[in-house]
């Protein structure tokens, strides 16, 4: 493609640089408007500067990619409601055999869940599980956070729905879902194993340290977490079955077992004591006031069931006592019905998700398959879908719209084509040197311009160059682009959204907060990315 007029080249470059700065550094001091607004600003400037026309801007928006992204996000929301990620979190600590076993489990579960439910979603919902388990076992959190983020990126490379750049590649290349998985799965599996091995080698001594030698702050947090779940009011007997002294001693023991700072609970205990004494005196006094026919005082009669239930409810809160005869306010029947409804609904969610994956493997249209699955879950829920739909990241969809327009405008300046013409002779994928050069370019661009813009800029050109060799090489070129652009996100903390999500979620976690620094990530990310990318390239098949 020939270079555009100088004015268009300059103005288009300015618009793209503004987009790039705001996308990579969303909180720059001179314009802290964020990534989404930055992408819209770049798109608007492309139209205002007449780099592209309004019609070309609308045509640049790839609706199939947006549909696929929207559908997978809705499905992920319903899977989270169906406790899928809660079960995955429980797998992390189930019969754990120590810190090293836990780290390997995190790598495996993170990779699998990311391949099926996108890396960003997995990192959002699993970060707090990982932090909680690490704190409760008095383990340093950062090896496990690194395992979660890096394995999520590696695992997401195996499927078209694993991450946004794979969505773009799958739609633009037309590669079937099953062919995509078969082409990258071996590299992904080896990459996850290597990632775990590198983490174990780097943090072996730290993971092998005795608990007494670790940071005492970790133990304090763990103790607080355990104690916060200790108190559970016990089921108590009917007060008339105890004498006054026994009842008071029971309340005293409850008062002692509760927190000394909980003044509200202590006042509640005193109220219960006074009400119990009053009820007991009334119960003892009531029979004596009833004369018998002989005129003699009779021994107290036994309370009937209604009086028993009334006294029971007045004396002790019903939530502390078992229901009479197994029923209370509808008994166990309504509760059982709700439980079975919940189980049935969860089963439907899992079946619909499984059906979506099978349909994708069969080669059905990925965008419409994901949207159909999302709407099926909305209908099966049989509730107002607004709360679930509000959890969809519409800002991400808008970001993609602006990015499509901005990248298309930059392509029309002719700069990407001119740069590719210089590099193409050295980046042929039919020999090892060409693959190495291409991988290095993708690696650098993915960390400088982010992975999705890199795919949009290079995808068509790399595929066209490979297609001139053979159709098999074209398919291999797309898969190489997917592998390298995804694993490149592990190089630095800002290399992928998954890394930033783990960092931010860990920092904000209630009672388990931890700050994952840029340098602690880079120390692991640089060697891990280079080794895993290089070995994975040898396993990609067209």
C-alpha positions as CSV (number, residue, x, y, z in Angstrom):
1,X,0.0,0.0,0.0
2,X,1.4,3.4,-1.0
3,X,2.0,6.1,1.5
4,X,-0.9,8.6,1.9
5,X,-0.5,12.4,1.6
6,X,1.9,13.9,4.0
7,X,-0.9,15.7,5.9
8,X,-2.8,12.5,6.4
9,X,0.3,10.7,7.5
10,X,1.1,13.3,10.1
11,X,-2.4,13.7,11.4
12,X,-3.1,10.0,11.4
13,X,0.1,9.4,13.3
14,X,-0.8,12.0,15.9
15,X,-4.3,10.4,16.4
16,X,-2.7,7.0,16.8
17,X,-0.1,8.2,19.2
18,X,-2.8,9.8,21.4
19,X,-4.7,6.5,21.3
20,X,-1.6,4.5,22.2
21,X,-0.5,6.7,25.1
22,X,-4.0,6.6,26.7
23,X,-4.4,2.9,26.1
24,X,-1.0,2.0,27.6
25,X,-1.0,4.7,30.3
26,X,-4.7,5.4,31.1
27,X,-4.0,7.9,33.9
28,X,-1.5,10.3,32.3
29,X,-1.5,13.6,34.1
30,X,-2.3,15.8,31.2
31,X,-5.3,13.8,30.1
32,X,-6.5,11.2,32.7
33,X,-9.6,10.1,30.8
34,X,-8.9,6.3,30.7
35,X,-8.5,3.7,28.0
36,X,-12.1,3.6,26.7
37,X,-12.4,7.4,26.3
38,X,-8.9,7.4,24.8
39,X,-9.9,4.9,22.1
40,X,-13.0,7.0,21.2
41,X,-10.8,10.1,21.1
42,X,-8.4,8.4,18.7
43,X,-11.3,7.3,16.5
44,X,-12.9,10.7,16.5
45,X,-9.6,12.4,15.6
46,X,-9.2,10.0,12.6
47,X,-12.5,11.2,11.3
48,X,-12.0,14.9,12.1
49,X,-8.5,14.9,10.5
50,X,-10.2,13.2,7.4
51,X,-7.8,10.3,7.5
52,X,-10.9,8.1,7.1
53,X,-14.6,9.0,6.3
54,X,-17.4,8.5,8.7
55,X,-18.7,5.6,6.6
56,X,-15.3,4.0,6.6
57,X,-15.1,4.4,10.4
58,X,-18.4,2.5,10.8
59,X,-17.3,-0.2,8.4
60,X,-14.1,-0.7,10.4
61,X,-16.0,-1.9,13.4
62,X,-16.0,-5.7,13.4
63,X,-19.4,-6.7,14.6
64,X,-18.7,-10.5,14.7
65,X,-15.9,-9.9,17.1
66,X,-18.0,-7.7,19.3
67,X,-20.8,-10.3,19.2
68,X,-18.5,-13.1,20.2
69,X,-17.0,-11.0,23.0
70,X,-20.4,-10.0,24.3
71,X,-21.7,-13.6,24.3
72,X,-18.8,-15.1,26.1
73,X,-18.9,-12.3,28.8
74,X,-22.6,-13.0,29.4
75,X,-22.0,-16.8,29.7
76,X,-19.1,-16.1,32.1
77,X,-21.5,-14.0,34.3
78,X,-24.0,-16.9,34.5
79,X,-21.2,-19.4,35.2
80,X,-20.1,-17.2,38.1
81,X,-23.6,-17.1,39.4
82,X,-23.8,-20.9,39.1
83,X,-20.7,-21.2,41.4
84,X,-18.4,-22.6,38.7
85,X,-15.5,-20.5,39.9
86,X,-16.3,-21.2,43.5
87,X,-15.9,-24.9,42.8
88,X,-12.6,-24.2,40.9
89,X,-11.4,-22.3,44.0
90,X,-12.2,-25.2,46.3
91,X,-10.1,-27.4,44.0
92,X,-7.1,-25.3,44.9
93,X,-7.1,-26.4,48.5
94,X,-8.8,-29.8,48.3
95,X,-6.4,-32.4,49.9
96,X,-3.4,-30.0,49.3
97,X,0.0,-31.5,49.9
98,X,1.9,-28.3,50.6
99,X,3.0,-25.0,49.0
100,X,4.5,-26.6,45.9
101,X,1.5,-28.7,45.2
102,X,-0.7,-25.6,45.6
103,X,1.4,-23.6,43.1
104,X,1.1,-26.4,40.5
105,X,-2.7,-26.6,41.0
106,X,-3.0,-22.9,40.5
107,X,-1.1,-23.1,37.2
108,X,-3.3,-25.9,35.9
109,X,-6.7,-24.6,37.1
110,X,-5.9,-21.1,35.9
111,X,-4.8,-22.3,32.4
112,X,-7.9,-24.5,31.9
113,X,-10.4,-22.0,33.2
114,X,-8.8,-19.3,31.0
115,X,-9.0,-21.4,27.9
116,X,-12.7,-21.9,28.4
117,X,-13.9,-18.7,30.1
118,X,-11.3,-16.1,29.0
119,X,-8.2,-15.1,31.0
120,X,-9.6,-11.8,32.4
121,X,-12.7,-13.5,33.9
122,X,-10.6,-16.2,35.5
123,X,-8.2,-13.7,37.0
124,X,-11.1,-11.6,38.4
125,X,-12.8,-14.4,40.2
126,X,-9.8,-16.5,41.3
127,X,-7.4,-13.9,42.6
128,X,-9.2,-13.6,46.0
129,X,-9.4,-17.4,46.3
130,X,-5.6,-17.6,45.8
131,X,-4.9,-14.9,48.3
132,X,-7.1,-16.4,50.9
133,X,-5.6,-19.8,50.6
134,X,-2.0,-18.4,50.7
135,X,-2.8,-16.3,53.8
136,X,-4.6,-19.1,55.6
137,X,-1.6,-21.4,55.1
138,X,0.9,-18.6,56.1
139,X,2.5,-18.6,52.6
140,X,3.9,-15.7,50.7
141,X,1.3,-14.6,48.1
142,X,3.4,-13.3,45.2
143,X,4.6,-16.7,43.8
144,X,0.9,-17.8,43.6
145,X,-0.3,-14.5,42.1
146,X,2.4,-14.8,39.5
147,X,1.3,-18.4,38.8
148,X,-2.3,-17.3,38.4
149,X,-1.7,-14.4,36.0
150,X,1.0,-16.1,33.9
151,X,-0.8,-19.4,33.5
152,X,-4.0,-17.6,32.7
153,X,-2.2,-15.9,29.8
154,X,-0.6,-19.1,28.6
155,X,-3.8,-21.2,28.9
156,X,-5.9,-18.6,27.1
157,X,-3.8,-19.0,23.9
158,X,-5.3,-22.5,23.3
159,X,-8.8,-21.4,22.2
160,X,-10.3,-18.6,20.1
161,X,-12.5,-17.6,23.1
162,X,-9.5,-17.5,25.6
163,X,-8.6,-13.8,25.1
164,X,-9.6,-10.8,22.9
165,X,-6.7,-11.1,20.4
166,X,-7.6,-14.7,19.7
167,X,-11.1,-13.6,19.0
168,X,-9.8,-11.2,16.4
169,X,-7.5,-13.9,14.9
170,X,-10.3,-16.5,14.8
171,X,-12.8,-14.2,13.0
172,X,-10.3,-12.7,10.6
173,X,-8.6,-16.0,9.7
174,X,-11.7,-18.2,9.5
175,X,-9.8,-21.0,11.3
176,X,-12.3,-23.5,12.8
177,X,-12.5,-23.7,16.5
178,X,-11.2,-27.3,16.6
179,X,-8.3,-26.7,14.2
180,X,-7.3,-23.7,16.4
181,X,-7.3,-25.8,19.5
182,X,-5.3,-28.7,17.9
183,X,-2.7,-26.3,16.5
184,X,-1.9,-24.6,19.8
185,X,-2.8,-27.0,22.5
186,X,0.5,-28.9,22.6
187,X,2.4,-25.6,23.0
188,X,0.0,-24.5,25.7
189,X,0.3,-27.7,27.7
190,X,4.1,-27.6,27.5
191,X,4.1,-23.9,28.3
192,X,2.0,-24.4,31.5
193,X,4.4,-27.1,32.7
194,X,7.4,-25.0,32.0
195,X,5.8,-22.0,33.7
196,X,5.3,-24.1,36.9
197,X,8.8,-25.4,36.7
198,X,10.3,-21.9,36.4
199,X,8.2,-20.7,39.3
200,X,9.3,-23.6,41.5
201,X,12.9,-23.1,40.6
202,X,12.8,-19.4,41.4
203,X,10.8,-19.7,44.6
204,X,11.8,-23.2,45.9
205,X,13.5,-21.9,49.0
206,X,10.7,-19.5,49.8
207,X,8.0,-22.2,49.3
208,X,10.1,-24.6,51.4
209,X,10.6,-22.2,54.4
210,X,9.1,-23.1,57.7
211,X,6.0,-21.2,58.7
212,X,7.8,-19.8,61.7
213,X,10.5,-18.2,59.5
214,X,8.0,-16.3,57.3
215,X,6.6,-12.9,57.6
216,X,4.7,-12.6,60.9
217,X,2.2,-10.3,59.3
218,X,1.0,-13.2,57.2
219,X,0.2,-15.2,60.4
220,X,-1.7,-12.2,61.9
221,X,-3.9,-12.0,58.8
222,X,-4.5,-15.7,58.8
223,X,-5.6,-15.7,62.4
224,X,-8.0,-12.9,61.8
225,X,-9.5,-14.7,58.9
226,X,-10.0,-17.9,60.9
227,X,-11.4,-16.1,64.0
228,X,-13.9,-14.1,61.9
229,X,-15.8,-17.3,61.1
230,X,-15.7,-19.0,64.6
231,X,-18.8,-17.8,66.3
232,X,-22.0,-19.6,65.5
233,X,-24.9,-19.5,68.0
234,X,-25.6,-23.0,69.2
235,X,-29.1,-24.5,69.3
236,X,-30.5,-24.0,72.8
237,X,-33.0,-25.9,74.9
238,X,-36.4,-24.6,76.0
239,X,-35.8,-22.3,79.0
240,X,-38.4,-24.1,81.2
241,X,-36.3,-27.2,81.1
242,X,-33.6,-25.3,82.9
243,X,-33.7,-23.7,86.3
244,X,-32.9,-20.0,86.7
245,X,-29.3,-20.7,87.7
246,X,-28.7,-23.0,84.7
247,X,-30.2,-20.5,82.3
248,X,-28.1,-17.7,83.7
249,X,-25.0,-19.8,83.5
250,X,-25.8,-20.6,79.9
251,X,-26.1,-17.0,79.0
252,X,-22.9,-16.2,80.9
253,X,-21.0,-18.8,78.8
254,X,-22.4,-17.3,75.6
255,X,-21.4,-13.9,76.8
256,X,-17.9,-15.1,77.6
257,X,-17.5,-16.8,74.2
258,X,-18.5,-13.7,72.3
259,X,-16.1,-10.9,71.5
260,X,-15.5,-8.6,74.4
261,X,-15.8,-5.6,72.1
262,X,-19.3,-6.6,70.9
263,X,-21.4,-4.4,73.2
264,X,-24.5,-4.9,71.1
265,X,-24.3,-8.7,71.6
266,X,-23.8,-8.3,75.3
267,X,-26.8,-6.0,75.7
268,X,-28.8,-8.6,73.7
269,X,-27.8,-11.3,76.2
270,X,-28.9,-9.2,79.2
271,X,-32.2,-8.6,77.5
272,X,-32.6,-12.3,77.0
273,X,-31.8,-13.0,80.6
274,X,-34.4,-10.5,81.9
275,X,-37.1,-11.8,79.5
276,X,-36.3,-15.4,80.4
277,X,-36.6,-14.7,84.2
278,X,-39.9,-12.9,83.6
279,X,-41.3,-15.7,81.4
280,X,-40.3,-18.3,84.0
281,X,-42.0,-16.5,86.8
282,X,-45.1,-16.0,84.8
283,X,-45.1,-19.7,83.8
284,X,-44.7,-20.8,87.5
285,X,-47.3,-18.3,88.7
286,X,-50.0,-19.0,86.1
287,X,-51.1,-22.5,87.3
288,X,-51.3,-21.4,90.9
289,X,-53.9,-18.8,90.1
290,X,-56.3,-21.3,88.7
291,X,-58.5,-22.8,91.5
292,X,-59.5,-26.4,91.3
293,X,-63.0,-27.6,92.1
294,X,-61.9,-28.9,95.6
295,X,-60.6,-25.5,96.5
296,X,-57.1,-26.8,97.0
297,X,-54.1,-25.6,95.1
298,X,-53.1,-28.1,92.5
299,X,-49.6,-28.8,91.1
300,X,-48.7,-26.9,88.0
301,X,-50.2,-28.3,84.8
302,X,-48.0,-29.1,81.9
303,X,-48.0,-26.5,79.2
304,X,-49.9,-27.3,76.1
305,X,-48.1,-27.2,72.7
306,X,-49.4,-23.7,71.8
307,X,-48.2,-22.2,75.1
308,X,-44.9,-24.1,74.7
309,X,-44.4,-22.6,71.2
310,X,-45.4,-19.1,72.3
311,X,-43.1,-19.1,75.3
312,X,-40.3,-20.6,73.2
313,X,-40.6,-17.8,70.6
314,X,-40.9,-15.1,73.2
315,X,-37.9,-16.2,75.2
316,X,-35.3,-17.2,72.6
317,X,-34.9,-16.0,69.0
318,X,-36.3,-18.6,66.6
319,X,-33.1,-18.6,64.5
320,X,-31.3,-20.2,67.5
321,X,-33.7,-23.1,67.8
322,X,-34.7,-26.1,65.7
323,X,-38.2,-25.9,64.2
324,X,-40.9,-27.8,66.1
325,X,-41.8,-31.2,64.6
326,X,-39.4,-30.4,61.7
327,X,-41.6,-27.5,60.4
328,X,-41.4,-23.8,60.7
329,X,-43.0,-21.2,58.4
330,X,-43.6,-23.9,55.8
331,X,-41.0,-26.2,57.2
332,X,-38.3,-27.9,55.2
333,X,-40.5,-28.4,52.2
334,X,-40.2,-24.9,50.7
335,X,-36.5,-24.9,51.5
336,X,-36.0,-28.2,49.8
337,X,-37.9,-27.0,46.7
338,X,-35.7,-23.9,46.5
339,X,-32.6,-26.1,46.8
340,X,-33.7,-28.4,44.0
341,X,-34.6,-25.4,41.8
342,X,-31.1,-24.1,42.4
343,X,-29.5,-27.4,41.5
344,X,-31.7,-27.7,38.4
345,X,-30.8,-24.2,37.3
346,X,-27.1,-24.8,37.8
347,X,-27.3,-28.0,35.7
348,X,-29.0,-26.0,32.9
349,X,-26.2,-23.4,33.0
350,X,-23.5,-26.1,32.7
351,X,-25.4,-27.9,30.0
352,X,-25.8,-24.8,27.9
353,X,-22.2,-23.9,28.3
354,X,-21.1,-27.4,27.3
355,X,-23.4,-27.2,24.3
356,X,-21.8,-24.0,23.3
357,X,-18.4,-25.5,23.4
358,X,-19.5,-28.5,21.4
359,X,-21.1,-26.3,18.8
360,X,-17.9,-24.3,18.5
361,X,-15.9,-27.5,18.0
362,X,-18.4,-28.6,15.3
363,X,-17.5,-25.4,13.4
364,X,-20.7,-23.4,13.8
365,X,-20.5,-19.6,13.6
366,X,-18.6,-18.6,16.8
367,X,-20.3,-15.2,17.2
368,X,-23.9,-16.4,16.8
369,X,-23.2,-19.5,18.9
370,X,-22.0,-17.4,21.8
371,X,-24.9,-15.0,21.5
372,X,-27.4,-17.9,21.3
373,X,-25.9,-19.5,24.5
374,X,-26.1,-16.2,26.3
375,X,-29.7,-15.7,25.4
376,X,-30.6,-19.2,26.3
377,X,-29.2,-18.6,29.8
378,X,-31.2,-15.4,30.1
379,X,-34.4,-17.2,29.2
380,X,-33.7,-20.2,31.5
381,X,-33.0,-17.9,34.4
382,X,-36.6,-16.7,34.1
383,X,-35.8,-13.4,35.9
384,X,-35.1,-9.8,35.0
385,X,-31.8,-10.1,33.2
386,X,-30.7,-6.5,33.9
387,X,-28.6,-7.4,37.0
388,X,-26.6,-9.9,35.0
389,X,-26.3,-7.8,31.8
390,X,-25.1,-4.9,33.9
391,X,-22.0,-7.0,34.8
392,X,-21.0,-7.2,31.2
393,X,-18.0,-4.9,30.5
394,X,-19.6,-2.5,28.0
395,X,-16.6,-0.2,28.4
396,X,-14.5,-3.0,26.8
397,X,-16.8,-3.3,23.9
398,X,-16.7,0.5,23.4
399,X,-12.9,0.4,23.7
400,X,-12.8,-2.2,20.9
401,X,-15.0,0.0,18.6
402,X,-12.7,2.9,19.0
403,X,-9.7,0.8,18.6
404,X,-11.0,-0.7,15.3
405,X,-11.5,2.7,13.9
406,X,-8.2,4.1,15.1
407,X,-6.1,1.2,13.8
408,X,-8.0,1.2,10.5
409,X,-7.2,4.9,10.1
410,X,-3.5,4.3,10.9
411,X,-3.4,1.5,8.4
412,X,-4.7,3.9,5.7
413,X,-1.7,6.2,6.3
414,X,0.5,3.6,4.8
415,X,3.0,3.6,7.6
416,X,2.4,-0.1,8.8
417,X,2.6,-1.3,5.2
418,X,5.9,0.5,4.6
419,X,7.4,-0.9,7.8
420,X,6.3,-4.4,6.9
421,X,7.8,-4.2,3.4
422,X,11.1,-3.5,5.0
423,X,10.8,-6.4,7.5
424,X,9.0,-9.0,5.3
425,X,12.1,-10.5,3.6
426,X,13.6,-11.3,7.0
427,X,10.3,-12.7,8.6
428,X,9.4,-15.6,6.3
429,X,8.0,-18.4,8.4
430,X,9.3,-21.2,6.2
431,X,12.7,-21.1,8.0
432,X,13.8,-20.8,11.6
433,X,15.5,-17.4,11.2
434,X,12.3,-15.9,9.8
435,X,10.2,-17.3,12.6
436,X,12.6,-15.9,15.2
437,X,12.5,-12.4,13.6
438,X,8.7,-12.5,13.3
439,X,8.3,-13.7,16.9
440,X,10.7,-10.9,18.2
441,X,8.7,-8.2,16.3
442,X,5.4,-9.5,17.7
443,X,6.9,-9.7,21.2
444,X,8.1,-6.2,21.2
445,X,5.0,-4.7,19.6
446,X,2.7,-6.6,22.0
447,X,4.4,-5.0,24.9
448,X,4.7,-1.5,23.3
449,X,1.3,-1.2,21.6
450,X,-0.6,-4.0,23.4
451,X,-1.5,-7.3,21.9
452,X,-4.8,-6.6,20.3
453,X,-3.6,-3.5,18.2
454,X,-0.5,-5.6,17.3
455,X,-2.8,-8.4,15.9
456,X,-4.9,-5.8,14.0
457,X,-1.8,-4.1,12.5
458,X,0.2,-7.3,11.6
459,X,-2.4,-10.0,11.2
460,X,-3.4,-9.5,7.6
461,X,0.1,-8.7,6.4
462,X,1.7,-11.7,8.1
463,X,-1.1,-14.0,6.7
464,X,-0.7,-12.6,3.2
465,X,3.0,-13.1,3.2
466,X,2.6,-16.7,4.4
467,X,-0.2,-17.5,2.0
468,X,2.3,-16.8,-0.9
469,X,4.2,-19.8,0.3
470,X,1.2,-22.2,1.0
471,X,-2.2,-22.3,2.6
472,X,-0.8,-24.5,5.5
473,X,1.8,-21.8,6.2
474,X,-0.9,-19.1,6.2
475,X,-2.7,-21.0,9.0
476,X,0.5,-21.5,10.8
477,X,1.2,-17.8,10.6
478,X,-2.1,-17.0,12.3
479,X,-1.4,-19.5,15.1
480,X,2.1,-18.2,15.6
481,X,0.7,-14.7,15.9
482,X,-1.9,-15.9,18.5
483,X,0.7,-17.8,20.5
484,X,3.4,-15.1,20.7
485,X,1.1,-12.1,21.2
486,X,-0.6,-13.9,24.1
487,X,2.5,-15.2,25.9
488,X,4.1,-11.8,25.3
489,X,1.7,-10.5,27.9
490,X,3.8,-12.3,30.7
491,X,6.9,-10.2,30.0
492,X,5.9,-7.3,32.2
493,X,3.2,-6.3,34.6
494,X,1.6,-4.0,32.0
495,X,1.9,-6.6,29.2
496,X,-1.6,-7.8,29.5
497,X,-4.9,-6.9,31.1
498,X,-4.9,-10.2,33.1
499,X,-1.7,-9.1,34.9
500,X,-3.2,-5.7,35.8
501,X,-6.4,-7.4,37.0
502,X,-4.5,-9.7,39.3
503,X,-2.4,-6.8,40.6
504,X,-5.4,-4.6,41.2
505,X,-7.6,-7.3,42.7
506,X,-4.8,-8.4,45.0
507,X,-4.3,-4.8,46.2
508,X,-8.0,-4.2,46.9
509,X,-8.8,-7.6,48.5
510,X,-10.4,-7.2,51.9
511,X,-8.2,-8.5,54.7
512,X,-5.9,-10.2,52.2
513,X,-4.4,-7.2,50.4
514,X,-1.0,-7.6,48.7
515,X,0.8,-5.3,46.3
516,X,2.5,-7.1,43.4
517,X,5.3,-4.8,42.2
518,X,6.4,-4.2,38.6
519,X,10.0,-5.4,39.3
520,X,8.9,-8.6,41.1
521,X,6.9,-9.5,38.1
522,X,9.6,-8.5,35.6
523,X,12.2,-10.7,37.4
524,X,10.0,-13.7,36.7
525,X,8.2,-12.6,33.6
526,X,11.2,-11.9,31.3
527,X,13.0,-15.3,31.5
528,X,9.6,-17.2,31.6
529,X,8.3,-15.4,28.5
530,X,11.5,-15.9,26.4
531,X,11.8,-19.6,27.3
532,X,8.1,-20.5,26.9
533,X,7.7,-18.5,23.7
534,X,10.8,-20.1,22.1
535,X,9.8,-23.7,23.0
536,X,6.2,-23.2,22.1
537,X,7.1,-22.0,18.6
538,X,8.6,-25.4,17.8
539,X,5.3,-27.1,18.7
540,X,2.9,-24.9,16.7
541,X,1.5,-26.8,13.7
542,X,-0.4,-25.4,10.8
